[in-house]
């Protein structure tokens, strides 16, 4: 039975990064994955250009039952550290918006960098390998379709349940529970929201329309793009708020952010009273959306025909659109998984289980979930790096 210093389960962002760091420290590393190729979620991320980190990484941008947990890893291996590694590899990048960094070329450049670094660090990467069992009897013994392997340290980097068509499973959570670790209930995050049939009928008529918006749920608010689809609402602002929304809650949408719409419409009423209401709204909204809001508000005629109260009603329909989702599109389209291995069971500086020596959990399998925009990749790099310094 082949023995290693550390076995890592999962050749995604966190697993590969941990493998590199452990290998560079002279550890004999075995990295196992059931996929045909490493880094599949990296490959499809950012429209194929990989939103590999964000300039504004901070603990407040991560959700967890234990919000302070991520601070240690994020401060010890920062976005600037990863940017330096990308630049050293000769990968050109650019900032798109809100601090989001993308490859100028392809996400495959990030994968190639990681694979090359693993090879140079002596990592034994084995793909197409199914994991059937993990047992511990002094060493961790991993039973696979390619044989049984043993090591004194085991790192679980198997990710969450998001995008099952790419092979996502709940294996990491099963291993955690097997060794007595609590798992915070999981749910899809960074995912489009779905609605009742009546609300969906209106949204379908606007499918393809995109607008800047502020979307709120409770105290959380995000100002980014909103997209109407045949299935409901999507776009960055909706994906962001989906991590905070819970069943039974409503979301409030401002379709004209940064505008005192009531005041603007009253001014237009004085200057262009003969203008149709929908045409006036089209100064701030796509025409198709403007017409639908006017119809929904019950307002008719030209601006000159509107009373002040009617103007206020119309502005409210635009800037305080209240709608109650009935669910989300689920793990099928969710970018990440909310919840996971309870961080109270892990050491923040090493990612090792407090009560189970030699057992580590990193990346998406842990109850740390970032905002949209490179935050989750940075958590993968940071958590993988700190575990790689410890195993």
N, C-alpha and C positions, 0 to 999 in steps of 0.2 A: 504494500500500500504506500504510494508516494506521499512523502511528508513535506510540508512547506512551513515557513514562519507565519504566514498569514494567507487565508483564503478570503477572497472578496466575491460576493454574489451580486452580479449586475454590472454590465459594461456600459452603463450610461455615463452622464457627466460626472456625477459624484464618485462612482466606482472607479472609473478610469483615473480620475485625478488623485484619489486615495492610493491607487496602485502605483502611480508614478512616484509619489512622495515616499511611500514605503520602500519601493525599489531603490530609490536614490539613497536611502539610508542603509542599504545593504541587505534588506530583507528579501528572503525568497518568497515571491508573491505569485499566487495562482488566482487568476481572474476568470470566473465562469459566467456564461450567459447562454440562454436557450435560443437567442436570436441568431440569424445568419451573419449579421454584421454589427459592429459596435456603434453606439451613439446614434441610434435611429431617431430618437426624439430631437437630438441636436440637428440631424439632417433636415427635418421638416420644419424646424422652428424659424420664426421670423420670415415666413414666406420663402424659405430656402437660403436665407442669408444669416441666420442665427443672431438673435438679439442677446448677445453673450453676457452683457452686464448692463448696469445703469450708473451714471455718474453720481446719482443722488441716493446711493445705498445708505439706509439708516434703519435701526431696529423698529421704528414706528411703522415702517412699510411692510411688516410681517405680522401675520395673524398666528396666534398660538394660545393655548390655555395658560401658558407660562411666558408672557411677552418678553421677559428679560433674558430668556435662555439664549436667544440668538446673538446677543451682544458680544459674547466672548469670541466666537468663531469669526463673526463679521469684522471685528476689530483686529484680530490677529492675521487674517488674510483678507485684504480689502479689494475693492474693485480696481484700485490703482495697481495692485500687485498683479492682478490677472491681465490688465491692459498692457503692463510691461512685458508679460510673457507673450502675449499676442504680437506685440511689436517686435520682440526679439525673434519671433518665428517668421517675420517678414509679411505678416498678414495685414493688409490695408483695411482700415475701418472708418466709419463716419458716425456722427451723432444725427439721429433722425429727428426726434422730438422728445421733449420732457426727459432729457438725459439718456435716452435709449441708444445703445451702441450696437451697430450692425457691421458685419463684414461687407467690404465693398464688392467682393466676389461672391463666393459660395460658402454655405455652412460646412461643406465638406473640408474646407481648409482648417477649421477648428478640429474636426475629427482626425484629419491627417496629422495635425500637430500632436494631438494626444496619443495617437497610435505610435507615432515616431518616438515620442518621449517614453512611452511604455517599453518599446523595444530596446531603447538605449539604457533603460533602467533594469533590463533583464526580466521584465514581467512575463510570465507564462499565460498567454491569453488563449482560452479555449471556448469557442463558440459552438452553436448547435448542440449544446450540452444541457439535457434536462436534469433538474434537481429533484430527487424523489424523497430524500429524508436528510435531516440533520440531527446528529446525536452527540452527546458530550460525555466522555468517560476519561477525564483528564485532558484529552485533546478533543477538538471539534472534528467529527468525522462527517463528511459530506458525501452522501450516496448519490451518484449521478448515472446517466446513461453511458458515460465514458469511464466509469470505474468509481472507486472509493478513494477519497483524498482526506488527509488529516493535517491539522495545524493547531497550535496553541491559541491562535487568534482568528476570529471570524468577523468579517465586516459585512453587514447586510445593506446593500445599496440597490435593492430591487425596485425602488420607486413606489408609486401609488397605483390606483386602479384606473387612472385616466387613459383614454385611447386604447381600449382593449384590443382593437384590430391590430395594434402593433405589439401585442403580446403582454400587455400589462395584466398583472394578477395581484392577488392579495397575499403572496408568499411571505413578504416581509412581516406582515401583521401576524400571520400564522406562527412564524418563528418566534416573534416577540411573546405571544401568548403561551407558546410551548415552554418558554423559559421564565414564565411568571411575570412578564412586564405588561402593564396596562396599555391598552390601545384606545385613544380618544376616537369616538365615533367619526367615521369618515363620510364625506359627501363631495359631490362634484364642485369644483371651483373654477373661476375664470371661464364661465360657460354661458351661452345664450339662455334667455329666460322664455318660458312659454306661457300662454294665456288662454282664457275661456274662448269658446267658439265665437261669441259676439264681438269680443275685443279683437280676436284674431282676424275677423272679417275686415275690419277697418285697416289693420296693419298690412294684410295681404295686398290691399289696393295700393299701398305705398311701397311695395317691395322694391328694393333697389335704391330708395331715397336715403341719403345720408346727410346728417346735419350735426354741427357742434352742439353739445348739450351739457347741462349739469344734471346728474342723476343722483338723487339722495335716498338713503334708507336709514332711518334713525339719525345718528350723528355722523354717519359716513357720507361723503359726497365726492364725486369725481367729475371733472370737466374735461371731456374728451369727445370723440366722435360717437354718434349713435346711428345705427343702421336698421331700417325696417326690412324684414325678410318675410318669406312665405310662411315661416314657422313662428314668427313673433318678433322680438327685439334682440339685436346683437350690437356689435361695435365695441370699441374699447371701454366706453363709459358703462355699458351694461355688463360686460365681462367683469369689470372691476367691482361693481356693486353686488354682483352675484355671490361674492365671497362673504358678504355681510347680510344678505337677504335671507330670511327664513320663511317657511310656509305660513300663510295667514297674514303676512305683512304687505303693505303697499309700498310702492316706490313713487317718488315725486320727481317729475322731469321738467326742467326749464329748457325750452326749445329755442330761446333767444337770450342766452347768457350775456350778462354785462350790459343789458339794455333796459332802460325804464320804459317799457313798451307802452304803458298807459299814457305816459306823458308824450311820447313820440306820436302816438295815434291822435291825441288831442291837438297836437301841433299840426299834424297833417290835415285834421278836420278843418282847421282854420285856413290853411293854405290851399288845400285841394279837396274841398268838400264834395265835389262831384265824382271823385274817384271811388270805384267799387271797393268794398271792404276787403275782399280777397286780393285785389290788385295792390292795395295799400300794404297788407301783410306780406306780400311777396317781396317787399324790400328787405325783409329779414328771414324769410322762409322760402323753401322751394314752392313753386306755384301749386303743385298738386297737394302738398301738405297744407298750404294756406287755405285752399278751397275746402278741404275736408274739415279743418278746424272751424271755419266759418259756418259750415253746415251743421256741425255738432253743437255749436254754441247757440244756434237758433237766431243769430243776428242776420238781418237782411237789409238790402238797399245799399246806399252810398254812405260815405263817412258822415256827410252832413245830416243824414237821417238818424244818426246814433245819439242817444243820450249819454251823459257821462257814465251812468251806471252800466249801460250796455258796453261802453268802451272798457270799463273795468272788468266786466264779465269776460269779454273777448281776450283781454290781456291775461286774465287768470287762466283761461283755457290753454294759452300758449306757455305761460311761465310757471304754472302750478298744475301740470297735467298729472292727475293721480290715477294710477292704475295698479291693480293687484295681480301679480303673476300667480299662476297655479303650480308652477314647477320650473324645471330647467330641462335642457336637452340631455342631461345625464353625462355619465362617464364617456359616452361615445364621442362627444365633442369637447369635453372639459379639458382645458390645458393642464390642469394640475388637480391634485386631491387635497382637500382640506381635512385636517385631523391627522391621525397616525400615531406612532409610538409616543407615549406620554413622556415629555421631556423631563418630568420630575423623576423619572427612573434612570436618567442619563447624566453623566458628568459633562458640564458645558465645555470644559477645556479640552476634552478628549473624545467625546461622543461615546464613551464606554458605558455599558450598563453598570449601575452602582452595585447591584447585588449579584452580577454574573461576570466574573473576571474573564477578560478576553473576548467579550461579545460587544460589538459596536453596531450602531445604526446611524446612517447618514443620508443626506439628500431628502427626497420627497417622501420617503418612508416615515420620516419623523414629523411630529406635529408642529411644523414650522412652514407656513405658506406665505409666499410673497405676493406683492402686487404684480399686475401685468407690466411688462417692460424690461425684462432682464433680471428682475429681483430673484426669481427662483433659480436661474442659472448661477447667480452669485452665491446663493445659499449652497448649491451643489459644490461649487469650487471651495468655498470657505469650510463647510463641514467635512468635505473630503480631505482637505489639506490638514486640518487639525487632527483628524483620525490617522492620517498618514504619518504624522509626527509621533504618534503614540504606539501604534501596533508593533 
